[in-house]
Amino acid sequence: MKNAFKLGFLALALSLSVVACNSEKKAEGTDSAAVDTAAATLDSAAATVDSAAATVDSAAAKVDSAAKAH
């Protein structure tokens, strides 16, 4: 019974590797859409980080001004 599972798994692994090696997909146009989406996501993340940094900077300025007042 164990040998049947081993042989079945081996056959599945070999067939998947053959299929993976023989695939000749040529993506046309889908890569640029993915790149555009990734660039927009990175720009959005950068804007979020910049706004968070500004918030931290303003909080630090308030702490500094409060420390100077006392």
Backbone torsions as a table, in degrees:
resi	resn	phi	psi	omega
1	MET	NA	-41.0	179.0
2	LYS	-64.9	-37.2	179.7
3	ASN	-65.3	-34.8	178.8
4	ALA	-64.6	-41.6	177.3
5	PHE	-66.4	-40.9	179.7
6	LYS	-63.0	-45.3	-179.5
7	LEU	-67.6	-37.9	177.4
8	GLY	-64.4	-43.3	177.6
9	PHE	-65.6	-40.9	178.4
10	LEU	-63.4	-42.3	178.5
11	ALA	-64.3	-41.3	177.9
12	LEU	-63.8	-44.7	179.9
13	ALA	-62.7	-43.7	179.4
14	LEU	-65.7	-41.3	-179.8
15	SER	-66.8	-38.8	177.3
16	LEU	-66.2	-38.1	179.2
17	SER	-68.7	-36.4	177.5
18	VAL	-66.7	-42.5	179.1
19	VAL	-64.3	-40.8	-179.0
20	ALA	-66.9	-37.9	-179.1
21	CYS	-74.4	-28.7	-176.2
22	ASN	-93.5	-2.1	-179.0
23	SER	-75.1	132.2	179.5
24	GLU	-124.4	57.5	-179.8
25	LYS	-73.2	139.8	175.8
26	LYS	-125.6	105.0	-179.2
27	ALA	-79.8	123.6	179.8
28	GLU	-117.2	112.4	176.3
29	GLY	88.1	-18.5	-178.2
30	THR	-78.3	-28.1	-179.2
31	ASP	-67.2	-39.9	-178.3
32	SER	-68.0	-33.8	177.1
33	ALA	-67.1	-40.3	178.8
34	ALA	-66.6	-39.2	178.9
35	VAL	-66.3	-41.1	178.9
36	ASP	-63.5	-41.9	178.7
37	THR	-65.0	-42.1	179.1
38	ALA	-65.0	-39.8	178.8
39	ALA	-65.0	-40.4	178.4
40	ALA	-65.6	-38.7	178.6
41	THR	-65.9	-41.7	178.5
42	LEU	-65.6	-39.5	178.0
43	ASP	-63.3	-42.0	178.4
44	SER	-63.4	-42.5	179.2
45	ALA	-65.1	-39.3	179.0
46	ALA	-64.9	-39.8	178.1
47	ALA	-65.0	-38.1	178.5
48	THR	-65.9	-42.4	178.8
49	VAL	-65.4	-40.6	179.0
50	ASP	-63.2	-42.0	179.9
51	SER	-68.8	-35.9	176.5
52	ALA	-66.0	-39.2	178.3
53	ALA	-65.6	-38.5	177.6
54	ALA	-64.5	-38.9	178.4
55	THR	-64.7	-42.7	178.8
56	VAL	-65.3	-41.3	179.1
57	ASP	-63.6	-41.1	179.4
58	SER	-68.4	-36.3	176.9
59	ALA	-66.2	-39.9	178.1
60	ALA	-65.0	-38.1	178.3
61	ALA	-64.9	-39.9	178.1
62	LYS	-65.2	-40.1	178.1
63	VAL	-64.7	-42.2	178.8
64	ASP	-63.6	-43.1	-179.3
65	SER	-68.7	-34.5	177.0
66	ALA	-68.8	-36.9	178.8
67	ALA	-68.2	-36.4	179.5
68	LYS	-70.8	-30.6	-178.1
69	ALA	-71.3	-25.3	-177.5
70	HIS	-98.8	NA	NA
